[in-house]
Amino acid sequence: MSGCLWPCVSSANAMTGGMGGGLFGPKARSPAELVRHTRDLLRFIADHPEPCSGKLEAKREQKITDLSISVRAMKSILYGDGDGDPVAEACTQLTREFFKDNTLRLVIVCVPHMDLETQKEVTLVFANLARQKVDSRIPASDYLEVNQDLLDILMAGFNNRDIAIHYSTILRDCVRHQVAARYVLYSQHMKKFFDYIQFPDFSPSSEAFKTFKELLTRHKSSAAEFFTKNYDWFFSDFHTKLLHSSNYVTKRQSIQDPSQPIQVEAFHIFKLFTANKNKPRDIISILVANKSKIIRFLNAFTLEKGVSLALIDAEDRVFESDKAQVLVDITALKL
């Protein structure tokens, strides 16, 4: 497929750079050309991240405006718009070109210099691209495998309130791929999550918690292996810094979101850990020594009605089933 053949008329109009694409206007860009144009804009912005002076600043502002148009056009191709659904071949072309020449790296570098609406749209674009397949492969996974330092940049975003939500959203889409999740799990960043979650500012702390949960529940085999190798420090920090952090719990309470959701997430993590059939002997010893306390706690641990609209009957049944299985696993433990 070549040229602009998908039925996204308004998208094609946007890709002309806001010129309208009339009889004598610029030709609409193909998906690959659109990505290359976007990449050129990103390179200019990356080279001129701060406000300049005179004509250079006017040029910089125009590039930022053009970038917004290009990102919106990519979103229309990937998600469709009022004139039609997305076309698979157009999405494939866009995906294939996007993961060339470090476009993702440029996007991440330039996110702090985009306006808020473009920041939101670029996370939607990447969320789609992160799942796209090309020739039975997922280009995002292949790209992240050889560009793992980008995960370091995204993790550092938790320290910047202005970009924390956007970087963490991109990071969660990255760790949907096991290669990225394993990198973060075994990096120095895992210990930092307990500090990020306790930030006094609720926005970055909640983003950190959502990413933390994704890392520990998305890929069960990697999570179980991680818990086995890092049991001592992880559960010690989880207990002292998270479950008993007055700072974090107080913040949750202040927006009328009770602490039970935290306990439920802790249970789901513990569930994965107990399901691991290859727990080391010293860990089994700890669990056996605390067996009666764990069983007593689980028997008394139920979901409170009315805590959240999400806690519907179906979820109650799943929770009770999971809890019953954990009780079986714990009861059967022997040295």
C-alpha positions as CSV (number, residue, x, y, z in Angstrom):
1,M,0.0,0.0,0.0
2,S,1.4,3.4,-0.9
3,G,0.3,7.0,-0.5
4,C,-2.7,8.0,1.5
5,L,-5.4,5.4,0.7
6,W,-7.1,4.8,4.1
7,P,-10.6,6.4,4.6
8,C,-9.6,8.9,7.3
9,V,-10.4,12.1,5.4
10,S,-10.1,14.4,8.4
11,S,-6.8,12.7,9.3
12,A,-5.4,13.3,5.9
13,N,-6.5,17.0,6.2
14,A,-4.7,17.2,9.5
15,M,-1.5,15.7,8.0
16,T,-1.2,18.5,5.5
17,G,0.0,20.7,8.4
18,G,-3.2,22.6,8.8
19,M,-3.2,23.8,5.1
20,G,-6.5,22.1,4.3
21,G,-5.1,19.9,1.5
22,G,-7.2,21.5,-1.2
23,L,-6.7,21.4,-5.0
24,F,-3.4,23.3,-4.9
25,G,-2.5,22.4,-1.2
26,P,0.2,20.1,0.0
27,K,-0.2,16.4,-0.7
28,A,-1.4,14.4,2.3
29,R,1.4,12.3,3.9
30,S,1.4,8.6,4.0
31,P,1.7,7.0,7.5
32,A,5.5,6.5,7.0
33,E,6.0,10.0,5.8
34,L,3.9,11.3,8.7
35,V,6.2,9.6,11.2
36,R,9.3,10.9,9.4
37,H,7.9,14.4,9.5
38,T,7.1,14.0,13.2
39,R,10.6,12.8,13.8
40,D,12.1,15.9,12.2
41,L,9.9,18.1,14.4
42,L,11.0,16.2,17.5
43,R,14.7,16.5,16.6
44,F,14.3,20.3,16.2
45,I,12.5,20.5,19.6
46,A,15.1,18.3,21.2
47,D,17.9,20.6,19.9
48,H,16.0,23.7,21.1
49,P,14.2,22.6,24.3
50,E,14.2,26.1,25.9
51,P,12.6,29.3,24.7
52,C,14.9,31.2,22.3
53,S,14.8,34.7,21.0
54,G,13.8,36.4,17.8
55,K,13.1,34.4,14.7
56,L,14.4,31.2,16.2
57,E,11.7,31.3,18.9
58,A,9.0,31.9,16.3
59,K,10.3,28.9,14.4
60,R,10.4,26.8,17.6
61,E,6.8,27.7,18.4
62,Q,5.7,26.8,14.9
63,K,7.5,23.4,15.2
64,I,5.6,22.7,18.5
65,T,2.3,23.6,16.9
66,D,3.1,21.4,13.9
67,L,4.1,18.6,16.3
68,S,0.6,18.8,17.9
69,I,-1.0,18.4,14.5
70,S,1.2,15.5,13.5
71,V,0.6,13.6,16.8
72,R,-3.2,14.2,16.4
73,A,-2.9,12.8,12.8
74,M,-1.1,9.7,14.1
75,K,-3.8,9.1,16.7
76,S,-6.5,9.4,14.0
77,I,-4.8,6.7,11.9
78,L,-4.3,4.4,14.8
79,Y,-7.7,4.8,16.4
80,G,-9.9,6.0,13.5
81,D,-12.1,9.1,13.6
82,G,-15.6,10.2,12.7
83,D,-15.0,9.3,9.1
84,G,-13.9,5.7,9.4
85,D,-12.2,3.0,11.5
86,P,-8.5,2.4,11.5
87,V,-7.0,0.6,8.5
88,A,-4.7,-2.3,9.4
89,E,-2.2,-1.6,6.6
90,A,-1.9,2.1,7.5
91,C,-1.4,1.2,11.2
92,T,1.3,-1.3,10.1
93,Q,3.1,1.3,8.1
94,L,3.0,3.8,10.9
95,T,4.2,1.3,13.5
96,R,7.1,0.0,11.3
97,E,8.4,3.5,10.7
98,F,7.8,4.7,14.3
99,F,10.3,2.2,15.7
100,K,13.0,3.3,13.4
101,D,15.7,6.0,14.1
102,N,14.8,6.4,17.7
103,T,11.5,8.1,17.3
104,L,10.3,6.8,20.7
105,R,13.5,8.2,22.4
106,L,12.8,11.6,20.8
107,V,9.2,11.5,22.0
108,I,10.2,10.7,25.6
109,V,12.9,13.5,25.5
110,C,10.4,16.0,24.1
111,V,7.3,15.2,26.3
112,P,8.3,17.9,28.9
113,H,8.3,20.5,26.1
114,M,4.8,19.6,24.6
115,D,1.6,21.3,25.6
116,L,-0.7,19.3,27.9
117,E,-3.1,18.2,25.2
118,T,-0.2,16.9,23.0
119,Q,1.2,15.1,26.0
120,K,-2.1,13.3,26.5
121,E,-2.4,12.4,22.9
122,V,1.2,11.1,22.5
123,T,0.6,8.7,25.4
124,L,-2.5,7.4,23.6
125,V,-0.4,7.0,20.4
126,F,2.2,5.0,22.2
127,A,-0.4,2.9,24.0
128,N,-1.6,1.8,20.6
129,L,1.8,1.4,19.1
130,A,3.0,-0.7,22.0
131,R,0.5,-3.4,21.1
132,Q,0.8,-3.4,17.3
133,K,2.1,-6.4,15.6
134,V,4.1,-6.4,12.4
135,D,5.0,-9.6,10.6
136,S,4.0,-11.6,13.8
137,R,6.3,-9.6,15.9
138,I,5.8,-6.7,18.3
139,P,8.2,-3.9,17.3
140,A,7.8,-2.1,20.6
141,S,9.2,-5.2,22.5
142,D,12.1,-5.6,20.1
143,Y,12.9,-1.9,20.4
144,L,12.8,-1.8,24.2
145,E,15.0,-4.9,24.4
146,V,17.9,-2.9,22.8
147,N,17.0,0.5,24.3
148,Q,16.5,-0.3,28.0
149,D,18.0,2.9,29.1
150,L,14.7,4.6,28.1
151,L,13.1,2.9,31.1
152,D,15.6,4.7,33.3
153,I,14.5,8.0,31.9
154,L,10.9,7.2,32.4
155,M,11.4,6.1,36.0
156,A,13.2,9.3,36.7
157,G,10.0,11.1,35.7
158,F,8.4,10.3,39.0
159,N,10.6,13.0,40.5
160,N,9.0,15.7,38.2
161,R,5.4,16.4,39.0
162,D,4.8,18.1,35.7
163,I,5.5,14.9,33.7
164,A,5.1,12.1,36.2
165,I,1.6,11.1,34.9
166,H,2.7,11.0,31.3
167,Y,6.0,9.2,31.8
168,S,4.4,6.7,34.1
169,T,1.6,6.1,31.6
170,I,4.2,5.4,28.9
171,L,6.2,3.3,31.4
172,R,3.2,1.1,32.1
173,D,2.7,0.5,28.4
174,C,6.4,-0.5,28.2
175,V,6.3,-3.0,31.0
176,R,3.4,-4.8,29.3
177,H,6.4,-6.4,27.6
178,Q,8.2,-8.8,29.7
179,V,11.6,-7.7,28.6
180,A,11.0,-4.2,29.9
181,A,9.3,-5.5,33.1
182,R,12.2,-7.7,34.0
183,Y,14.6,-4.8,33.4
184,V,12.8,-2.6,35.9
185,L,12.2,-5.4,38.4
186,Y,15.9,-6.2,38.7
187,S,17.1,-2.6,38.5
188,Q,17.9,-0.1,41.3
189,H,14.5,1.5,40.6
190,M,12.4,-1.2,42.4
191,K,13.5,0.0,45.8
192,K,12.8,3.6,44.9
193,F,9.1,2.8,44.4
194,F,8.5,2.7,48.1
195,D,9.8,6.3,48.3
196,Y,7.8,7.4,45.2
197,I,4.6,6.0,46.6
198,Q,5.1,8.0,49.8
199,F,5.4,11.3,48.0
200,P,3.3,14.0,49.7
201,D,1.8,15.0,46.4
202,F,-0.9,12.5,45.6
203,S,-0.6,12.6,41.8
204,P,2.9,11.2,41.4
205,S,2.4,8.8,44.4
206,S,-0.7,7.3,42.9
207,E,1.0,7.0,39.5
208,A,3.9,5.2,41.2
209,F,1.5,2.8,42.9
210,K,-0.3,1.9,39.6
211,T,3.1,1.2,37.9
212,F,4.3,-0.7,41.0
213,K,1.1,-2.9,40.8
214,E,1.6,-3.4,37.0
215,L,5.2,-4.6,37.5
216,L,4.2,-7.1,40.1
217,T,1.0,-8.5,38.5
218,R,1.4,-8.3,34.7
219,H,3.9,-11.2,34.2
220,K,3.3,-13.8,36.8
221,S,6.4,-15.9,36.1
222,S,8.7,-12.9,36.4
223,A,7.0,-11.7,39.5
224,A,7.2,-15.0,41.2
225,E,10.9,-15.3,40.4
226,F,11.5,-11.7,41.6
227,F,9.7,-12.4,44.9
228,T,11.8,-15.6,45.4
229,K,15.1,-13.8,44.9
230,N,14.2,-10.6,46.8
231,Y,11.9,-11.8,49.5
232,D,13.7,-10.4,52.5
233,W,14.2,-6.7,51.5
234,F,11.0,-6.5,49.4
235,F,8.5,-7.7,52.0
236,S,10.3,-5.9,54.8
237,D,10.0,-2.6,52.8
238,F,6.5,-3.4,51.7
239,H,5.4,-3.9,55.3
240,T,7.3,-0.9,56.9
241,K,7.3,1.7,54.2
242,L,4.0,1.0,52.4
243,L,1.4,-0.8,54.5
244,H,2.4,1.1,57.7
245,S,3.3,4.5,56.1
246,S,1.2,7.1,57.9
247,N,2.1,9.5,55.1
248,Y,0.7,7.4,52.3
249,V,-2.4,6.1,54.2
250,T,-3.2,9.6,55.4
251,K,-3.1,10.8,51.8
252,R,-5.4,8.1,50.7
253,Q,-7.8,8.8,53.5
254,S,-7.8,12.5,52.7
255,I,-9.6,11.9,49.4
256,Q,-12.0,9.4,50.9
257,D,-10.4,6.4,49.4
258,P,-10.0,3.9,52.2
259,S,-6.9,1.8,52.8
260,Q,-8.5,-1.5,52.0
261,P,-7.6,-1.2,48.3
262,I,-4.0,-1.2,49.4
263,Q,-4.6,-4.4,51.5
264,V,-6.3,-6.0,48.5
265,E,-3.4,-5.2,46.2
266,A,-1.0,-6.5,48.9
267,F,-3.1,-9.7,48.9
268,H,-2.8,-10.1,45.2
269,I,0.9,-9.8,45.4
270,F,1.1,-12.3,48.3
271,K,-1.1,-14.7,46.2
272,L,1.4,-14.7,43.4
273,F,4.2,-15.4,45.9
274,T,2.5,-18.3,47.6
275,A,1.6,-19.9,44.2
276,N,5.4,-20.2,43.4
277,K,6.2,-23.9,43.6
278,N,9.9,-23.3,43.9
279,K,10.1,-21.2,47.1
280,P,13.5,-21.5,48.9
281,R,13.6,-23.5,52.1
282,D,14.3,-20.4,54.3
283,I,11.2,-18.6,52.9
284,I,9.1,-21.7,53.6
285,S,10.5,-21.7,57.1
286,I,9.3,-18.1,57.6
287,L,5.8,-18.9,56.2
288,V,5.5,-22.0,58.3
289,A,6.5,-20.2,61.4
290,N,3.8,-17.6,60.8
291,K,1.3,-20.0,59.4
292,S,-1.3,-19.6,62.2
293,K,-1.1,-15.8,62.0
294,I,-1.5,-15.8,58.2
295,I,-4.5,-18.1,58.3
296,R,-6.1,-16.1,61.1
297,F,-5.7,-12.9,59.1
298,L,-7.0,-14.4,55.8
299,N,-10.1,-15.9,57.5
300,A,-11.0,-12.4,58.9
301,F,-10.0,-10.6,55.7
302,T,-13.2,-9.8,53.6
303,L,-14.1,-7.1,51.2
304,E,-16.2,-4.4,52.8
305,K,-19.4,-3.6,51.0
306,G,-19.7,-0.1,49.7
307,V,-16.0,0.6,49.8
308,S,-16.0,1.0,46.0
309,L,-18.4,0.7,43.2
310,A,-15.9,-1.6,41.6
311,L,-16.3,-4.2,44.4
312,I,-19.3,-6.0,42.8
313,D,-20.5,-9.5,43.4
314,A,-18.5,-11.0,40.6
315,E,-15.3,-9.6,42.1
316,D,-16.3,-10.8,45.5
317,R,-16.5,-14.3,44.2
318,V,-13.1,-14.1,42.5
319,F,-11.6,-12.7,45.6
320,E,-13.1,-15.4,47.9
321,S,-11.9,-18.1,45.4
322,D,-8.4,-16.7,45.4
323,K,-8.3,-16.4,49.2
324,A,-9.5,-20.0,49.5
325,Q,-6.6,-21.2,47.3
326,V,-4.1,-19.2,49.3
327,L,-5.4,-20.7,52.5
328,V,-5.0,-24.2,51.0
329,D,-1.4,-23.4,49.9
330,I,-0.5,-22.0,53.3
331,T,-2.1,-24.8,55.2
332,A,-0.2,-27.4,53.2
333,L,3.2,-25.8,53.8
334,K,5.7,-28.1,55.6
335,L,9.4,-28.0,56.2
